[in-house]
Amino acid sequence: MTDDTEPETISIVIPVLNEAESLTELTDQILRATADNALELAEIVFVDDGSTDESWSVMRHLSHSHGAVKAVRLRRNFGKAAALNAGISVARGSIIVTMDADLQDDPVELPRFIEQIGNGFDLVSGWKKTRRDPLSKTLPSRLFNLVTARVTGTRLHDFNCGYKAYRREIFNVVQLYGELHRYIPVLAHALGYRIGEIAVTHHARRHGKSKYGMSRFLRGFLDLLTVVTITRYAWRPGHLFGGVGAVFLVGGSAILSYLTGLKLITGADIGSRPLLLLGVMTVIIGVQLLLFGMMSELINSKSSGTRPEDLIRETILDGAADQEPAIATPRVTADPVPAPRAAVGGRGPGSG
């Protein structure tokens, strides 16, 4: 983590897909907001995710006109997670802020995000409390957020909001791929990072049209299964597969025991019974799952991607604090908009 005596530098990473009309105004708003609030802006990183309009030309012009603007162009459209990953890889700031390029996120909110990072949160997520979107987007989004919060135990109101601020070290351990960008708070929370949330202003779209359809919610729920598997069983995959395998094995054994007893006691013909096939199949599936779980444990023990130091919040060596300085209870300042609250299970404010 950056030393306390050094100013926090901010990198703003913005994925772009056919948003040429918005980029110049968005850049002006960001530069004005950071200058007015004396924020240390390292750079604005625009990532062209396979745009087919003039977005790349506008990004190049902005990069030549403003020293703080960087432009990254992907070979084709890879999706938002890949675009964010590419932008973060070239960003230099100690705090990474992500936002959308459609002018619906307001740069005026930047000081509030940075303030709450300074209050001890590692990740602060935006909450579009009042959304300027049609019901066809808001209703499925509310259902998605409710289910995700209940299933993962990370109690945020808005997982889909792309307006977030992160301490950079989060991305040393959280890898983005597929559609997992919306689940970064869940993945970070599972590793013990402090997660907070603030309500943000959400503007109506001025130019173009939304790039997301109903299919993203289906992909989102499928990715939710992936995230639950990662966060709950990443260090013990044998419990997942072994547990399911044990259920199959016990059920199949019970069926076969019943049929064996029936044959021995009554002499009934069990060879033609469908129940016999079900019992045999269930036992075989159970054994296979148990073996698969054991193999997963062996693979996990040799190729775990998480380093021991990635799980350490603070150490004291020879009487001197190392890594992150001790933080008592992060202070949340009074604010007319609801201040961040820590996710359930975290160790930030409100976690007990």
C-alpha positions in Angstrom: 0.0 0.0 0.0 1.2 3.5 -0.6 3.0 5.2 2.3 0.8 7.6 4.3 3.2 10.5 3.7 2.8 10.2 -0.1 -0.3 11.7 -1.8 -2.8 9.1 -3.2 -2.7 9.2 -7.0 -5.8 8.4 -9.0 -6.1 6.5 -12.3 -9.5 6.6 -14.0 -10.1 3.6 -16.3 -13.0 4.0 -18.8 -14.0 1.2 -21.2 -15.4 2.6 -24.4 -17.7 1.0 -27.0 -19.1 3.4 -29.6 -19.2 6.5 -27.3 -17.5 9.0 -29.6 -20.0 11.8 -28.8 -19.4 11.6 -25.1 -15.6 11.3 -24.7 -14.6 15.0 -25.0 -17.2 16.2 -22.6 -16.4 13.4 -20.1 -12.7 14.3 -20.2 -13.5 18.0 -19.5 -15.7 17.0 -16.6 -13.1 14.8 -15.1 -10.3 17.3 -15.4 -12.5 20.0 -13.9 -13.6 17.8 -11.0 -10.1 16.7 -10.1 -8.6 20.2 -10.4 -11.4 21.8 -8.3 -10.9 19.3 -5.5 -7.1 19.2 -5.7 -7.1 15.5 -6.5 -3.8 13.9 -7.7 -4.8 12.6 -11.1 -2.3 10.2 -12.5 -4.1 9.6 -15.8 -7.4 9.0 -17.5 -7.2 5.7 -19.4 -9.7 5.2 -22.2 -9.9 1.6 -23.6 -11.5 1.2 -27.0 -13.2 -2.2 -26.8 -13.7 -2.7 -30.6 -15.7 0.5 -31.4 -17.0 0.8 -34.9 -17.6 4.6 -34.7 -15.1 7.4 -34.3 -14.3 6.7 -30.7 -10.7 5.8 -31.4 -10.1 9.0 -33.4 -11.5 11.0 -30.5 -9.4 9.2 -28.0 -6.2 9.8 -30.0 -7.1 13.5 -30.2 -7.7 13.7 -26.5 -4.4 11.9 -25.8 -2.5 14.4 -27.9 -4.4 17.4 -26.4 -4.1 16.4 -22.7 -1.0 14.9 -21.1 -3.2 13.1 -18.6 -5.1 11.1 -21.1 -4.0 7.7 -22.3 -5.6 5.7 -25.1 -5.6 1.9 -25.4 -7.1 0.1 -28.3 -8.1 -3.6 -28.2 -7.9 -5.8 -31.3 -11.6 -6.4 -31.3 -14.5 -6.4 -28.9 -13.5 -8.6 -25.9 -16.1 -7.4 -23.4 -16.0 -5.0 -20.4 -13.9 -7.2 -18.1 -11.1 -7.5 -20.7 -11.2 -3.8 -21.4 -11.0 -2.9 -17.7 -8.1 -5.4 -17.3 -6.2 -3.8 -20.2 -6.7 -0.3 -18.8 -5.7 -1.3 -15.2 -2.5 -3.0 -16.6 -1.2 0.4 -17.9 -2.6 2.6 -15.0 -0.1 3.9 -12.5 -2.3 5.3 -9.7 -2.5 3.9 -6.2 -6.3 4.3 -6.5 -8.1 2.9 -9.5 -11.5 4.4 -10.4 -13.7 2.8 -13.0 -16.6 4.5 -14.7 -18.7 4.3 -17.9 -18.1 6.5 -20.9 -21.8 7.4 -21.5 -21.9 10.5 -19.2 -24.4 8.7 -16.9 -21.7 8.6 -14.2 -20.9 12.1 -12.7 -17.2 12.9 -12.2 -18.4 15.4 -9.5 -18.7 12.3 -7.2 -15.0 11.5 -7.4 -14.0 13.3 -4.2 -16.6 11.3 -2.2 -15.1 8.0 -3.5 -11.6 9.1 -2.6 -12.7 10.3 0.8 -14.1 7.0 1.7 -11.0 5.2 0.5 -9.1 7.4 2.9 -11.6 6.4 5.6 -10.3 2.8 5.5 -12.2 1.1 2.7 -10.4 -0.9 0.1 -13.2 -0.8 -2.4 -16.1 1.7 -2.6 -19.0 0.8 -5.0 -21.4 3.3 -6.4 -25.1 2.8 -5.9 -27.5 4.2 -8.6 -30.2 4.8 -6.0 -32.3 6.8 -8.5 -31.7 5.3 -11.9 -32.4 7.2 -15.1 -33.1 4.1 -17.1 -36.3 2.4 -18.4 -38.1 -0.2 -16.3 -36.9 -2.9 -18.7 -33.5 -2.4 -17.3 -34.2 -1.4 -13.7 -36.5 -4.2 -12.7 -34.3 -7.1 -13.9 -31.3 -5.3 -12.3 -33.1 -5.0 -8.9 -33.8 -8.7 -9.0 -30.3 -9.5 -10.0 -28.8 -7.4 -7.2 -31.2 -8.9 -4.6 -30.3 -12.5 -5.5 -26.6 -11.7 -5.7 -26.5 -10.0 -2.3 -28.4 -12.9 -0.7 -26.3 -15.7 -2.3 -22.9 -14.2 -1.8 -23.4 -12.5 1.5 -22.0 -9.2 0.1 -24.7 -6.7 0.9 -24.5 -4.1 -1.8 -27.4 -2.5 -3.4 -26.0 -2.3 -6.9 -23.5 -4.8 -8.3 -24.0 -3.6 -11.9 -22.8 0.0 -11.2 -19.5 0.5 -13.1 -18.6 3.5 -11.0 -16.2 2.2 -8.3 -13.0 3.0 -6.6 -10.4 0.4 -5.6 -7.0 0.3 -3.9 -4.7 -0.9 -6.6 -3.5 -4.0 -4.6 -7.0 -5.6 -5.1 -6.1 -6.2 -8.7 -2.9 -8.1 -7.7 -5.1 -10.9 -6.5 -8.5 -10.5 -8.3 -8.2 -11.5 -11.9 -10.8 -10.2 -14.4 -12.2 -12.3 -17.2 -15.6 -13.2 -18.8 -18.3 -11.1 -17.2 -16.8 -11.1 -13.7 -16.2 -7.3 -13.5 -19.6 -6.8 -11.7 -18.5 -9.4 -9.1 -15.2 -7.7 -8.1 -16.7 -6.6 -4.7 -17.7 -10.2 -4.0 -14.3 -11.6 -4.9 -12.5 -8.9 -2.9 -14.8 -9.3 0.1 -14.1 -13.1 0.1 -10.4 -12.2 0.5 -11.0 -9.9 3.5 -10.9 -6.5 1.8 -13.1 -3.8 3.3 -16.1 -3.1 1.0 -18.2 0.1 1.1 -21.0 1.7 -0.9 -22.2 5.2 -1.6 -25.2 6.5 -3.4 -24.3 8.4 -6.6 -26.0 10.6 -9.0 -27.1 8.8 -12.2 -27.8 10.8 -15.3 -30.0 9.9 -18.3 -28.1 8.8 -21.4 -27.5 11.7 -23.8 -26.0 10.0 -26.8 -26.2 6.7 -28.5 -27.9 3.7 -26.9 -27.2 1.1 -24.2 -24.8 -1.7 -25.3 -26.4 -4.2 -22.9 -29.5 -6.3 -23.4 -31.4 -8.8 -21.4 -28.8 -11.5 -22.2 -26.4 -9.9 -19.8 -28.6 -10.9 -16.9 -28.6 -14.5 -18.0 -24.8 -14.4 -18.3 -24.7 -12.6 -14.9 -26.6 -15.4 -13.1 -24.3 -18.0 -14.7 -21.3 -16.1 -13.6 -22.8 -15.9 -10.1 -22.5 -19.7 -9.9 -18.8 -19.3 -10.9 -18.2 -16.7 -8.3 -19.9 -18.7 -5.5 -17.7 -21.6 -6.4 -14.6 -19.5 -6.4 -15.3 -17.7 -3.2 -16.5 -20.6 -1.2 -14.5 -23.5 -2.5 -11.3 -22.1 -4.0 -9.2 -23.5 -1.2 -11.2 -26.6 -0.6 -12.7 -27.9 -3.9 -12.8 -31.4 -2.5 -15.6 -30.3 -0.2 -17.7 -29.2 -3.1 -17.3 -32.3 -5.3 -16.8 -34.7 -2.4 -19.9 -33.4 -0.7 -22.1 -33.9 -3.7 -20.4 -37.3 -4.5 -21.1 -38.4 -0.9 -24.8 -37.7 -1.3 -25.0 -39.7 -4.5 -23.0 -42.5 -3.0 -25.1 -42.8 0.1 -28.3 -42.6 -2.0 -27.1 -45.3 -4.4 -25.9 -47.5 -1.6 -29.3 -47.2 0.1 -31.1 -48.3 -3.1 -28.8 -51.3 -3.7 -29.0 -52.3 0.0 -32.8 -52.3 -0.3 -32.8 -54.4 -3.5 -30.3 -56.8 -2.0 -32.4 -57.3 1.1 -35.5 -57.8 -1.1 -33.7 -60.5 -3.1 -32.4 -62.3 0.0 -35.7 -62.2 2.0 -38.3 -62.7 -0.7 -36.3 -64.1 -3.6 -37.9 -61.5 -5.9 -36.4 -60.9 -9.3 -34.5 -57.5 -9.2 -32.5 -57.8 -12.4 -35.2 -56.2 -14.5 -36.1 -53.4 -12.1 -35.2 -49.8 -13.2 -34.4 -49.1 -9.6 -31.4 -51.4 -9.9 -30.0 -49.4 -12.8 -30.7 -46.1 -10.9 -28.8 -47.5 -7.8 -25.8 -48.6 -9.8 -25.6 -45.3 -11.8 -25.9 -43.2 -8.6 -23.1 -45.1 -6.9 -20.9 -44.8 -10.0 -21.5 -41.0 -10.2 -20.8 -40.7 -6.4 -17.5 -42.5 -6.7 -16.5 -40.4 -9.7 -17.3 -37.1 -7.9 -15.3 -38.2 -4.9 -12.3 -39.0 -7.0 -12.7 -35.8 -8.9 -12.8 -33.9 -5.6 -9.5 -35.6 -4.5 -7.9 -34.7 -7.9 -9.0 -31.1 -7.5 -7.4 -30.9 -4.1 -4.1 -32.3 -5.5 -4.2 -29.8 -8.4 -5.1 -26.9 -6.0 -2.2 -27.8 -3.7 0.3 -27.4 -6.5 -1.1 -24.5 -8.5 -2.9 -22.1 -6.1 -2.7 -18.6 -7.7 -3.0 -16.8 -4.3 0.3 -16.1 -2.6 0.4 -16.1 1.2 1.3 -12.4 1.3 -1.9 -11.6 -0.6 -4.0 -12.7 2.4 -2.0 -10.6 4.9 -3.5 -7.2 6.0 -0.9 -6.2 8.5 2.3 -7.6 10.0 4.5 -6.4 12.9 8.1 -7.4 12.6 10.7 -6.4 15.2 8.3 -4.0 16.8 7.7 -2.0 13.5 4.6 -2.1 11.5 5.0 -3.6 8.0 2.6 -3.6 5.0 -0.6 -1.8 5.9 -0.5 0.5 8.9 -2.9 -0.3 11.7 -6.4 1.1 11.2 -8.8 1.1 14.1 -12.3 1.5 13.0 -12.5 3.4 9.7 -14.3 6.6 10.2 -17.3 7.5 8.1 -18.0 11.2 7.9 -21.5 12.6 8.1 -23.0 13.1 4.6 -26.4 13.9 3.3 -26.1 10.9 1.0 -25.9 7.5 2.8 -22.3 6.8 3.7 -20.7 3.5 2.9 -21.4 0.5 5.0 -19.2 -2.5 5.1 -20.3 -5.7 3.5 -21.4 -8.5 5.8 -18.4 -10.4 7.1 -15.9 -7.6 6.3 -13.9 -5.9 9.0 -14.7 -2.3 8.1 -17.4 -0.1 9.7 -20.6 -1.7 10.8 -19.2 -5.2 10.7 -19.3 -5.6 14.5 
